[in-house]
Amino acid sequence: QVQLVESGGGLVRPGESLRLSCAASGFTFSGFAMRWYRQVPGKERELVAHITKTTGVTQYADSVKGRFTISRDNAKNMVFLDMNNLKPEDTVVYFCNAWNYPNRYWGQGTQVTVSS
């Protein structure tokens, strides 16, 4: 059974940091690119960060470039999103995604709230 379980969300103040984690199981983790998306209610999910299967090449949305870092640990089947200098507009649900065309798996999401 494929599972992606996110954790690490919460309430922080502007300028603070959070680390999101995603634990994967039920599929060959190293065979999938991993992504973090976020979604404002009523809008499409936005791709935030992407990391390739084994080389670790990363890409970021312009809105988070320089503040967020995606990483993965293939030995532990984990992917992470380190979020620094958080802003109120980062308040949203974040989703972990595993992608290896045509297969795509999603986690249940974790809420991040940035508010003073």
Secondary structure as UniProt FT lines:
FT   STRAND          3..7
FT   STRAND          10..12
FT   TURN            14..15
FT   STRAND          18..25
FT   HELIX           29..31
FT   STRAND          33..39
FT   TURN            41..42
FT   STRAND          46..51
FT   STRAND          58..60
FT   TURN            62..67
FT   STRAND          68..73
FT   TURN            74..77
FT   STRAND          78..83
FT   HELIX           88..90
FT   STRAND          92..100
FT   TURN            101..102
FT   STRAND          103..106
FT   STRAND          110..114
//
